[in-house]
Amino acid sequence: MLLQTSLALFLSSFVAYGLSLYRFKGRKIVTTLVIFLMLVPIQILILPLYKLMISISLIDTFWGVFLPMIVSPFAIFFFRQYIDGVPRDLIDAGRVDGLNEYAIYFRIVIPIMPPAFSAMAIFMSMQSWNNFLWPLIVLRTGEKFTLPIGLNTLLTPYRSSYDLLIVGALAATLPIIIIFIFFQRYFIAGLTSGGVKG
């Protein structure tokens, strides 16, 4: 969950940075595709993703579970809207000071994005932690099952272990609660904290 969320936040914000600040040929088409992918349910993509995982031998691996979900169209759209609100004076000042585009991203854009990162961290960690359908399709070995799949195996037509199910459900909610407590203080931060004053 931590690896998937971290990579998803970094890659999605990086793509959003490019879509927001650069005017290149095909930019509107890429933005439209991102919005279109937000409307496509994951169930439609399962078969082609499954065939892809077979072709690159990632079935029954943890890489196969989180690699297809590493970049989220919703996160790209969210970060793009946020970066659109970043004052362009900051970006221009960085370029005047001789910063390259990577330095502008890491030293100017990222430090004023904690509210956006915290909101997406909560959303994407919940999505990763509670993902049931895709891991169920990809994973084969019982030892590699994620917690939601493991909890599901406790419910059978012959015997249901409700005592273990309740304890497991509590264990499943604790990481999300901890993440929310850790990141919720950033929600009250200003959208352009650290920006140009006066």
KAQUI-V923553 format. One record per pair of residues at least 12 apart in sequence whose C-alpha atoms are under 6 Angstrom apart, sorted by the first residue. I is the first residue (numbers start at 1). J is the second residue. If there is no record, write none. Layout:
# KAQUI-V923553
i->[I:I]
j->[J:J]
This chain:
# KAQUI-V923553
i->[1:5:5:8:8:12:12:12:13:16:16:16:20:20:34:38:38:59:60:60:60:65:112:115:115:118:132]
j->[128:124:125:70:71:71:75:76:79:76:79:80:80:84:73:73:74:138:138:139:140:135:193:186:187:183:148]
